[in-house]
């Protein structure tokens, strides 16, 4: 549904140092028939314009005063408090129906604050950050909101110029357009979150998605190449799923092995922390991803290697490494407060580890299976099958557990179509 009326865009920045840029953004938002609502997050001074939400209101939303923030110790602690206030105030404005989207401007300080504000708002609220560190590895996956949009603030170190005007005007047009066009999630049926790694590596979603849809559920599948798992975790943290089928855990392996292709340290934790019923399986944990354009990590120099494309490459882990990953998985599952089941497919974990395929390493697989049996918490239902994760038997076991939990009232029943 396209929103009627002028989209109200919350414009966030430090007006004492970036007044020219922020007022230019206000003009561009108004020029495309949006309405700019200014929030000033300055600490040391007031802007030369009157914002709808000044720095004192931001400090008050953090439960303090601007004077106390200025005296808090250093610039990091001050901006952390301003980030808290900005996040609380932005969420309150959204809940009261006073804003339709946000755009924030900043260097590392402003970006740090803007990331918190974006995380405070639900999926479907347009969130745009204009940043001097857009796309940088300085931004960890767990700080990125599910539907965050970013653009590099080129030429934005000091004052307006033709280069940064081009960037700022695009950003303003984008956020107004997003606020007009967005179709916000409407949970007409209970949502099941599912993880997978493509359709060639892991095939179960081809069977499970239609089977669950026939049962009255909406199925949302996340591609586990770092940010897909981040999105799953973020929605789980907001209790956005009736159940989670987390069957692709490669991001857990990546995080454990120090790869930048990860979803943050809380991968495989938020569904359990939120009490969401989860059925888990160790899909693709035998592979560790890293950027193709970087050297192969020394630990994996002698391991089988595959360049998926010019961005992403994978190596396989040996038996001892897989034991480490098994213990990491077990440790995360032990923290779950909701119903948790684990399906252990002893016949293999991804398409290319089967007999006759290039990544077939039965001894390393056996080491992982053995470690999982030994370390699985008693609070987790362990279901072992002899077959491969891509076999029909795996899907049958997943549906058997799911249907049992629905019958027992652990998972909310689906809505008939």
C-alpha positions, 0 to 999 in steps of 0.5 A: 500500500502506498502511503497517502500524504507527505512522508514525515522523515526524522532527520538526525545529526549534530546541528552544531557542526553540520547545520549546512548539510542538515538544512540542505537535506531538509530542503531536499526532503521538502522539495520532493514533497516530504516533511522533514522533522529535525532531531539535533543530537549535538552535545556542546552547542545548539544549531543555528536553526530550531529543531522539532526535537532538540538536544535537551529532549534527546538527553531527557529521553535518555533519563539525564540532562545535556549538561550531565552528558557533556560532563560524562567523561569523554566523547564516547560516553557522551555520544553513547548516552545521546544514542540511547536518547535518540533511539528512545525518542525516535521509537516513541515518535514512531509509536505515536505515529509522528514519523514515517522514516528516518535519515541520519548523517555522520562520520564515525560518531554520527554513524555509531548513534544512527545504527542504534536508532535504526535498530530501535525501529521495526522492519518496514520503517525506512532507515537511511544512514549517510556515512563516511564509513558506509560499507566499512568493516568498522560496522559489525554485523550485529549493529546493522538493522534488518532493512538498513540502507546506507550511502557513502558520504563522499566529500562530506568531511567539511561543508557543502560542495557539489560532490556531497550535494549529489549524495545527500540529495539522492539519500533524501529522495531515496528515504522519501520514496521508500516511505511512500512505497513501503509495504510494511509486514502484516502478519496475517499468518504465523511466520516461520523463519528458516535458514538455508545456504542457496538451493544447491548446497541445501535443498530442504526448503524446496520441500519444507516451504510449501509443506508449511504453507499448506499448514497455514504458515508464512515461511521466510527463508534467510540466506546465510552468507553473513547478513542473512543470518543477521536479519534472522537474529534481529527479527527473532530478538523482536519475537517476530517468529512463531517458530524458527527452523535454523538448519544452516549454521555456517555463519556460526562456524565462520564466527568461531573461526574469525571470518568476517563473513559472519552474523555477529556473536549472537548467531543461534541465540536470539530465538532461544533467548526470546523463547521461540520454539526452534528446530536446529540442524548443522547445515554446512558447518563443515565450510568456512567462508572468507573473502575471495580477494583476501589470502587463504587464512594460514590455518586453512592453507592446506584444506580444500578450497573453492572460489564461489565468485570474486567475493566469496570463497570457502574452505573445509575444516578438519575433524578437530575444527569441526569438534570445536564448532560442535561445542560452540553450537552446543553452548549456544543451544544450552542458553535457550529458554524455549523448546529446542530440538536438534536434528543430527544427519549422520549422512552429511551436512551439505550437497558436496560432502556426499560420497563421490563429491569433492568435499567428502571427508567421512572421518571429519564428519564422524568427528563432528557427529560424535562431538555433537552427541557428547556435548548436546545439552539435556534441555535439547531434544536430539533427533539423529537420522542416518541420512543426509541433510538433503534427503527426504528423511530429513524433511520428514523428521523436521515436519514430524517435530513441528507437527508434534509441537503444534499438537502440544501447543508449543507452536501456534497453529497455522491459519487456514488459507 
